[in-house]
Amino acid sequence: MLYAKTRCLLALHRIGPYHHARFLAAASLAYLRVLETRPQSQEYLWRFQADAVYGLHQLYGHHSLEEDPPSDQIVQQLAEILDQLQPQTIVSVGWADRAYQALLVLAHQRRIPVVLISDSRQRDEPRSATKEWIKRQLLRGYSAALVAGKESRAYLTELGFPPAAIAQPWDVVDNAFFAQAAASAGPRQPHFLCVSRLVAKKNHAGLLQAYATYQRQGGRWGLQLVGSGPLEPAIRDQIAELPDPQRVQLLPFCQLEELGPLYGQASAFVLASSTDQWGLVVNEAMAAGLPCLVSSAGGCAVDLVEHGVSGWCFDPTAPSALAALLLQAERQSPDQRAAMQQAAHQRLQAFTPETFASGLQQALQWAIAQPRFSRRAALTAALLCRRP
């Protein structure tokens, strides 16, 4: 059971079906309330409406769907929400937005401990000494953290956050949903599946280069790409250049209920990202029983993929290595496949909505027992949230 009777406000951009599954698992937090800071965001094209299991609040007054409202409006709205709810703890899914920074300031003023949720890793992008210093100042104001996995835990520790105050996991899905959907999808078809936005960091160019080599080397399976994004025209052009472009299918963004059968009909899953803080689709594919080929640049690879055991890892800059693994996946025997499925299932036991709820419990209890308030963190956040 989670920390009983805690009044907790959790702030994030927008609730999607993945968050909803986590929050349902945390429903024994009787006073859990969720704040959407960008409720109309179209970063992910979810058709999803949260139900009334937990309270829902939203900021308004946005000039852009992907930006927070003006700073003065943020502070006023957040103050009203905090006055209404009187939370004992605040959970912030990130630290870089004005809304999150304003929350940190108001929490400092009201002596409400704040839990940070983070899946950032040191290697996500080139790091600036100035920005890293600013992060260190902000982190002084957070009492506990909930992270995605080993790499995000290591990054917070490197920035000076107390290791004992860090819990996990954050990035989980409803494993049972994907297992059941796959089981009822009918027989598997001979193709690889890739689910991701059509953006540069997902490295469809490298995947298609590897797939071209795979075809030339006698590979027979097809490739199904699922996702939407600005690179769709370039991806279609690259598909047309393949030795056999007819074996590639490109589907648009799919809602959760549409994804389950797609996982169930595929024979293996591949994610070739050049960088990825986690890669939640790997959780989904593993839950659906798919052998997974995962870029070593993805955060989930460290926690979920033991090469050759629970899946395969590859260097996203080496398409020839991926091509070889595509052939290996096609030639996997039934016994080898079953062993990999079992190993992946075991890895996933640490990444469920229930383990999220347990990690949240741990973080909330730590924050309440050992709150941290920092004038320096509050001043830094106040300066940042006033920026244009």
Salt bridges, closest charged atoms under 4 A:
GLU43 OE2 - ARG197 NH1 3.86
ASP51 OD2 - HIS20 NE2 3.66
ASP68 OD1 - ARG38 NE 2.81
ASP83 OD1 - ARG110 NH1 2.69
ASP97 OD2 - HIS13 NE2 2.41
ASP97 OD1 - ARG38 NH2 3.48
ASP124 OD1 - ARG121 NE 2.81
ASP124 OD2 - ARG127 NH2 3.99
GLU132 OE2 - LYS135 NZ 3.16
GLU151 OE1 - ARG121 NH1 3.00
GLU151 OE2 - ARG123 NE 2.71
ASP171 OD1 - ARG22 NH2 3.96
GLU232 OE2 - ARG236 NE 3.01
ASP244 OD2 - ARG247 NH1 3.61
ASP276 OD2 - LYS202 NZ 2.83
GLU306 OE1 - ARG347 NH2 3.34
GLU330 OE2 - ARG220 NE 2.95
